Amino acid sequence: MSKKYNNSLVWFRRDLRDYDNTALFHALEESKYVFCIFIFDKEILDALKNKEDRRVEFIWESVKELKDSLRQKKSDLIVINDSALNAISKVIEEFKIEAIFTNRDYEPKAIKRDEEIKNLVLKRNIIFYDFKDQVVFEKDEILTALGNPYSVFSPYKNNYLKKLNQTTIPRFDIEPLIQNLAQFKSGPLLTLRDLGFQETNLHQIKIHTGMTGGKLLVEDFKERIALYKKTRDLPAIKGVSYLSVHLRFGTVSIRQLFRLALESFSEGAQSWLNELIWREFYFQILFHRPDVAFGKAFKKEYESIPFENNPNFFKAWAEGKTGYPIVDAAMNQINQTGFMHNRLRMITASFLVKDLLIDWRWGEAYFAEKLIDFDLSANNGGWQWAASTGCDAQPWFRIFNPITQSLRFDPHGKFIKKYIPELSNFSDDQIHTPWLSQNINKIDYPQPIVDHAKQRIKVLALYKSIKN
Ligand SMILES: Cc1cc2nc3c(=O)[nH]c(=O)nc-3n(C[C@H](O)[C@H](O)[C@H](O)COP(=O)(O)OP(=O)(O)OC[C@H]3O[C@@H](n4cnc5c(N)ncnc54)[C@H](O)[C@@H]3O)c2cc1C
């Protein structure tokens, strides 16, 4: 069959897999020879201050697996460390590329970068195709009856589910087309050190990278999906999927996960499907309101809350030294592993904003630096939810009590003890409020830096002053 293009380029970004990949599939269908590239973008990497970054290592390991996998198919992955513009300019010349295929990214900076590259290559008569791959529904695909984007989750979800039932989720089967991968050899993979980064504790904490890591987690979660609703809020239990980092870097296919949720007829699967839809809800918010990526509150009336912003409180929060065990254990988890359980993200975010009266943007930036699964849309959505400034957010007068949250979601302090071993001898009664026990004087653990009851009154007055 004749092909539209001789030589094409697939540009991998946050879709590091060579199965069920939309851009790769279309490139293989349309072209005789498909070359593949991944760019370690200097402009992004240079901006990372900490050179021991678990995300960079996760990407590096996943790129390595992708390169090995393409090599097994007698092709290769070109890997360049440069700005995207320079790297693409170089490769389109060298390989006489006629078309570029890539999967869409919805973050404002990425949209701008892609626009620049598209314009650059168009001048050389090279076509730039981008595809929906990260989500099932994007942009304007789920709108209200009046054609507006949703800002409340439930009606968005109802409409989403209606559409989902009418649509078959496509499968992009690469196997029958692999003969169209260009057979060539590219140089060896740059090392992490070549990129200016060092190894982290990724292997030690058993984070499995790449497509094989994603598959392992999917298989493991399949066995537990039915229990998800009952266990998802308990951080001491393996109740959630831990797939967020794989969704972030595309080492699993979102379509595969939707199929899994739809085919597992259980209460747990329904509840998990709900979370996958939250993910897309926040993507469409970011697409329609890109200003939220630049520090703007979704609800304009909450743009300038006069937070106290005490730097000592912020430091104590970040270092897990607030004296509230559930908050401190959660902050130790993010600092030591780059992951934090969803219930704990809600508790720590609420504590920072509504107990310590610190701007949600400070917490958002801290999570963005630490989270291995950092995704602008979900992180911004989560922080604005907790601060009551976001779409469909927690009402401003609803304030998590860190003690009752702790009692409810970590009743025996199992999670707390894992991340604060100093508290390992505290009983179920003492662990949530260690300051009430005499034993506190025997260990190295701080007194609470604030009194929740007093802070509650203060923050209510603060938000009320904005409402009036
Ligand atoms: C303050 C705050 C910050 C957050 N920052 C991020 C972030 O940077 N990146 C990120 O992926 N998630 C973020 N979340 C959402 C959620 O906490 C994580 O997606 C989840 O903890 C990841 O664990 P999991 O993969 O085991 O999730 P599961 O419970 O197994 O859920 C499956 C998937 O659904 C999606 N999902 C689940 N909950 C949410 C949610 N509330 N909003 C959007 N998507 C969701 C994720 O992609 C997740 O992998 C944040 C939540 C809060 C409250």
The ligand as an SDF file (V2000), in Angstrom:
LIG
                    3D

 53 58  0  0  0  0  0  0  0  0999 V2000
   -3.2950   18.8870   47.0550 C   0  0  0  0  0  0  0  0  0  0  0  0
   -3.3250   17.7760   46.0160 C   0  0  0  0  0  0  0  0  0  0  0  0
   -2.3220   17.7060   45.0570 C   0  0  0  0  0  0  0  0  0  0  0  0
   -2.3560   16.6930   44.0790 C   0  0  0  0  0  0  0  0  0  0  0  0
   -1.3510   16.6520   43.1300 N   0  0  0  0  0  0  0  0  0  0  0  0
   -1.3910   15.7050   42.1640 C   0  0  0  0  0  0  0  0  0  0  0  0
   -0.3860   15.6550   41.1520 C   0  0  0  0  0  0  0  0  0  0  0  0
    0.5110   16.5040   41.0750 O   0  0  0  0  0  0  0  0  0  0  0  0
   -0.4470   14.6400   40.2380 N   0  0  0  0  0  0  0  0  0  0  0  0
   -1.4430   13.6960   40.2710 C   0  0  0  0  0  0  0  0  0  0  0  0
   -1.4440   12.7930   39.4260 O   0  0  0  0  0  0  0  0  0  0  0  0
   -2.4120   13.7400   41.1890 N   0  0  0  0  0  0  0  0  0  0  0  0
   -2.4190   14.7010   42.1410 C   0  0  0  0  0  0  0  0  0  0  0  0
   -3.4010   14.7160   43.1050 N   0  0  0  0  0  0  0  0  0  0  0  0
   -4.5040   13.7400   43.0050 C   0  0  0  0  0  0  0  0  0  0  0  0
   -4.2990   12.4180   43.7770 C   0  0  0  0  0  0  0  0  0  0  0  0
   -3.8830   12.6750   45.0740 O   0  0  0  0  0  0  0  0  0  0  0  0
   -3.2970   11.5010   43.1000 C   0  0  0  0  0  0  0  0  0  0  0  0
   -3.6060   11.3500   41.7410 O   0  0  0  0  0  0  0  0  0  0  0  0
   -3.3040   10.0990   43.7380 C   0  0  0  0  0  0  0  0  0  0  0  0
   -2.9980   10.1960   45.1020 O   0  0  0  0  0  0  0  0  0  0  0  0
   -2.3020    9.2040   43.0320 C   0  0  0  0  0  0  0  0  0  0  0  0
   -2.2990    7.9380   43.5920 O   0  0  0  0  0  0  0  0  0  0  0  0
   -2.8420    6.6720   42.7960 P   0  0  0  0  0  0  0  0  0  0  0  0
   -2.2590    6.6430   41.4380 O   0  0  0  0  0  0  0  0  0  0  0  0
   -2.6460    5.4900   43.6610 O   0  0  0  0  0  0  0  0  0  0  0  0
   -4.3750    7.0400   42.6720 O   0  0  0  0  0  0  0  0  0  0  0  0
   -5.7080    6.1450   42.5200 P   0  0  0  0  0  0  0  0  0  0  0  0
   -6.5220    6.3920   43.7270 O   0  0  0  0  0  0  0  0  0  0  0  0
   -5.3690    4.7450   42.1800 O   0  0  0  0  0  0  0  0  0  0  0  0
   -6.4290    6.8450   41.3070 O   0  0  0  0  0  0  0  0  0  0  0  0
   -6.1680    6.4980   39.9400 C   0  0  0  0  0  0  0  0  0  0  0  0
   -5.7570    7.7000   39.1510 C   0  0  0  0  0  0  0  0  0  0  0  0
   -6.8040    8.6540   39.1020 O   0  0  0  0  0  0  0  0  0  0  0  0
   -6.2610    9.9690   39.0860 C   0  0  0  0  0  0  0  0  0  0  0  0
   -6.7080   10.6820   40.2850 N   0  0  0  0  0  0  0  0  0  0  0  0
   -7.0040   10.1580   41.4880 C   0  0  0  0  0  0  0  0  0  0  0  0
   -7.4300   11.1130   42.3300 N   0  0  0  0  0  0  0  0  0  0  0  0
   -7.3940   12.2670   41.6510 C   0  0  0  0  0  0  0  0  0  0  0  0
   -7.7200   13.6060   41.9600 C   0  0  0  0  0  0  0  0  0  0  0  0
   -8.1890   13.9620   43.1710 N   0  0  0  0  0  0  0  0  0  0  0  0
   -7.5490   14.5420   41.0200 N   0  0  0  0  0  0  0  0  0  0  0  0
   -7.0920   14.2090   39.8030 C   0  0  0  0  0  0  0  0  0  0  0  0
   -6.7790   12.9670   39.4360 N   0  0  0  0  0  0  0  0  0  0  0  0
   -6.9290   12.0040   40.3500 C   0  0  0  0  0  0  0  0  0  0  0  0
   -4.7570    9.8320   39.1130 C   0  0  0  0  0  0  0  0  0  0  0  0
   -4.2910    9.8990   37.7920 O   0  0  0  0  0  0  0  0  0  0  0  0
   -4.5650    8.4390   39.7100 C   0  0  0  0  0  0  0  0  0  0  0  0
   -3.3750    7.8390   39.3310 O   0  0  0  0  0  0  0  0  0  0  0  0
   -3.4020   15.7360   44.0840 C   0  0  0  0  0  0  0  0  0  0  0  0
   -4.4060   15.8200   45.0650 C   0  0  0  0  0  0  0  0  0  0  0  0
   -4.3640   16.8300   46.0230 C   0  0  0  0  0  0  0  0  0  0  0  0
   -5.4570   16.8910   47.0650 C   0  0  0  0  0  0  0  0  0  0  0  0
  1  2  1  0
  2  3  1  0
  2 52  2  0
  3  4  2  0
  4  5  1  0
  4 50  1  0
  5  6  2  0
  6  7  1  0
  6 13  1  0
  7  8  2  0
  7  9  1  0
  9 10  1  0
 10 11  2  0
 10 12  1  0
 12 13  2  0
 13 14  1  0
 14 15  1  0
 14 50  1  0
 15 16  1  0
 16 17  1  0
 16 18  1  0
 18 19  1  0
 18 20  1  0
 20 21  1  0
 20 22  1  0
 22 23  1  0
 23 24  1  0
 24 25  2  0
 24 26  1  0
 24 27  1  0
 27 28  1  0
 28 29  2  0
 28 30  1  0
 28 31  1  0
 31 32  1  0
 32 33  1  0
 33 34  1  0
 33 48  1  0
 34 35  1  0
 35 36  1  0
 35 46  1  0
 36 37  1  0
 36 45  1  0
 37 38  2  0
 38 39  1  0
 39 40  1  0
 39 45  2  0
 40 41  1  0
 40 42  2  0
 42 43  1  0
 43 44  2  0
 44 45  1  0
 46 47  1  0
 46 48  1  0
 48 49  1  0
 50 51  2  0
 51 52  1  0
 52 53  1  0
M  END
$$$$
